[in-house]
Amino acid sequence: MQIIPLVSVIVPVYNVEMYIEECLDSIVKQTYRELQIIVVDDGSTDMSNQKVKPYLSDSRIQFIEQANKGLSGARNTGLEVASGEYVLFVDSDDYLEANAIKELVYLMEKDQVDLIRFNGRAFLDELNEPIEQNNYDFSHRLKEGILYTQNLFEVNRRTFASPVYLYMVKREVIKKKCSFVL
């Protein structure tokens, strides 16, 4: 029998009442079902937390409310309770394609890598067309003892920006080697 790995999806929330429902819908409707969805309300002052509450009937969702610590603090809180083999950060104004997590887990397992970099599109309210973000796919095994800093790392003499919401990472790697600076 094949073990299906759990994926911890961490969603920091701060004043995103206009977007949070679309974000959470895209996560709970994933074709990959083995999810721990950690929603961290970081002291929202709008109706964000009220928009999250109807989703709490889904047993995969953990809702944490905390005083405002900023985006890094919310991500660190999510990491503290994450128990999945893999971690995926999803910003609360983003959404995922329905097969995204299934495809990412497949690649993580097939290639036995520590992280996968994937593509995204940015939609700005004032523009009608999406902007492609770093149009490349990327998988890499992190090297022991190397510190990757300033949201950049180098592979084959190319430096890559690393917005955390475009990576799936092994939890053991991120918990051992990383935390978000407040």
C-alpha positions in Angstrom: 0.0 0.0 0.0 1.3 3.4 -1.0 1.4 6.1 1.7 -0.1 9.4 0.5 1.9 12.3 2.0 0.1 15.0 3.9 0.6 18.6 2.6 0.4 21.5 5.1 -1.0 24.5 3.3 -0.3 27.7 5.3 -2.5 30.7 4.5 -1.6 34.0 6.4 -4.6 36.3 6.5 -4.6 40.1 7.1 -7.4 42.3 5.8 -8.2 40.4 2.7 -12.0 40.1 3.0 -12.3 40.7 -0.8 -10.1 37.7 -1.7 -10.0 35.1 1.1 -13.1 33.1 -0.1 -11.6 32.6 -3.6 -8.3 31.6 -2.0 -9.9 29.1 0.4 -12.2 27.7 -2.3 -9.2 27.0 -4.5 -7.5 25.1 -1.7 -10.5 23.0 -0.3 -11.4 22.0 -3.9 -8.0 20.6 -4.7 -8.1 17.2 -6.4 -5.4 16.2 -3.9 -7.3 15.6 -0.6 -4.6 14.9 2.0 -4.3 18.5 3.2 -3.8 20.2 6.5 -5.0 23.7 5.8 -3.6 26.2 8.4 -5.3 29.6 8.2 -3.6 32.2 10.4 -5.5 35.4 10.9 -2.9 37.9 11.8 -5.0 40.5 13.6 -7.3 41.5 10.7 -9.4 44.5 11.4 -11.8 43.9 8.5 -14.3 41.0 8.0 -11.6 38.5 6.9 -12.0 36.2 10.0 -15.8 36.2 9.5 -15.4 35.1 5.9 -13.1 32.2 7.1 -15.5 30.8 9.7 -17.9 29.0 7.2 -14.9 27.0 6.0 -14.2 25.6 9.5 -16.7 22.8 8.9 -14.0 21.2 6.8 -12.0 19.1 9.2 -8.8 19.7 7.3 -8.8 23.4 8.3 -7.2 24.8 11.4 -7.9 28.4 12.2 -5.5 30.4 14.3 -6.2 34.0 15.4 -3.3 36.0 16.7 -2.4 39.6 17.4 -0.7 41.2 14.4 2.9 40.0 14.0 3.2 40.7 10.3 3.4 38.3 7.3 6.5 36.6 8.6 5.0 36.1 12.0 1.9 34.5 10.6 4.0 32.2 8.4 6.1 31.2 11.4 2.9 30.5 13.4 1.7 28.2 10.6 5.0 26.4 10.5 4.9 25.7 14.2 1.7 23.6 13.8 2.4 22.2 10.4 2.6 18.4 10.4 2.6 17.5 6.7 5.5 16.0 4.9 5.4 19.0 2.6 4.6 22.7 3.2 3.0 25.0 0.7 2.5 28.7 1.5 -0.5 30.4 -0.2 -1.0 34.1 0.2 -4.6 34.9 1.0 -5.1 37.0 -2.1 -3.9 34.1 -4.4 -5.6 30.9 -5.6 -4.4 27.6 -7.0 -5.5 25.6 -10.0 -7.5 22.5 -9.1 -4.7 20.0 -9.8 -1.8 22.2 -8.5 -1.0 20.3 -5.3 -1.5 16.9 -6.9 1.0 17.7 -9.6 3.5 19.2 -7.1 3.3 16.1 -4.8 3.8 13.8 -7.8 7.0 15.7 -8.8 8.3 15.9 -5.2 7.8 12.1 -4.8 9.0 11.1 -8.3 12.2 13.2 -8.2 12.8 13.0 -4.4 13.7 16.7 -4.2 13.6 19.1 -1.2 11.7 21.8 -3.0 9.9 22.6 -6.2 9.7 26.1 -7.7 6.6 26.6 -9.8 5.0 29.3 -12.0 2.4 31.9 -11.1 0.6 34.8 -12.7 0.1 38.1 -11.0 -3.2 39.9 -11.5 -3.1 43.6 -10.7 -6.4 45.3 -10.2 -5.6 48.1 -12.6 -4.5 45.7 -15.4 -6.7 43.5 -17.6 -4.0 40.9 -18.4 -1.9 38.7 -16.0 1.8 39.1 -15.6 3.8 35.9 -15.8 6.0 35.5 -12.7 9.4 33.9 -13.4 8.3 31.7 -16.3 10.2 28.5 -15.4 9.8 25.3 -13.5 12.4 24.4 -11.0 13.3 21.5 -8.7 16.4 21.4 -6.5 17.9 19.5 -3.6 19.3 21.9 -1.0 22.9 21.4 0.0 23.6 20.7 3.6 25.4 23.5 5.4 24.7 26.2 2.8 22.7 29.3 4.0 20.3 30.6 1.4 19.7 34.3 2.3 17.9 37.4 1.2 15.3 35.4 -0.6 17.9 34.4 -3.2 19.8 31.4 -4.0 22.1 30.3 -6.8 21.9 27.2 -9.0 24.2 26.7 -12.0 25.5 30.3 -11.7 21.9 31.7 -12.0 20.4 33.6 -9.1 16.7 33.0 -8.4 14.3 35.2 -6.4 12.4 33.0 -4.1 8.9 34.4 -3.2 7.8 31.7 -0.7 4.4 31.4 -2.3 5.9 29.8 -5.4 7.5 26.8 -3.7 6.5 23.5 -2.2 9.2 22.5 0.4 9.8 19.4 2.5 8.7 20.4 6.0 11.8 18.8 7.6 14.0 21.0 5.4 12.2 24.3 6.1 11.8 23.7 9.8 15.5 22.7 10.2 17.0 25.5 8.1 14.5 28.4 7.8 12.3 30.8 9.7 10.8 34.1 8.6 12.4 37.2 10.0 10.0 39.5 11.8 
